[in-house]
Amino acid sequence: MKITTLSSRDLNRDTSLAKQAAKSGPVYITDQGCPPHVLLTIEEYRRITGQQANIVDLLAMPGAEEVEFEPSRCEGELWQSVNLA
């Protein structure tokens, strides 16, 4: 894993460089020499936090057509009257 350090000024000048570097490892973004921020790919962030992908992410991903999803059909009435008095 390669760690890259960029100043916030360099980040503002070339965000594509930071995005490309994040594919190889974390990118520390410094303000006055201190790194208050880290840029990670979403895959790395999810790996670190143990976060699961949600349905929106799955549908946006290439290969989502391979996901099997068959929702059950609703049965009965889909509405119910309510007494507001």
Summary of the structure (lengths in Angstrom):
residues: 85
radius of gyration: 22.1
end to end distance: 64.8
largest distance: 65.9
contacts: 148
relative contact order: 0.12
helix: 36%
strand: 18%
